[in-house]
């Protein structure tokens, strides 16, 4: 059975000892001391963001169509290439779009 759930493109990078995780599809970012914590924080932020957007009858559609700037997409593909070459695939990851509760 195939899921029609939207897959969100995300990546993580390390800067000055901290990890930054970014969701390109909503232009969201979080920072943490570990990669796993940054990914978890980003997942939580995505869920909160989508819930808030779905409740907003005025700006909700705009919020759900907000994309990261081009330099973030270029950085994503650069990190994706490096991840493939260095065999560190956990720096580029996907998150499933949270679904509206039934």
Buried (B, 14 or more C-beta within 10 A) or exposed (E): EEEEEBEBBBBBBEEEEEBBBBBBBBBBBBEBEEBEBBBBBBBEBBEEBBEEBBEEEEEBEEBBEEEBEEEBBEBBEEBBEEBEEEEEEEBBBEBEBBEEEE
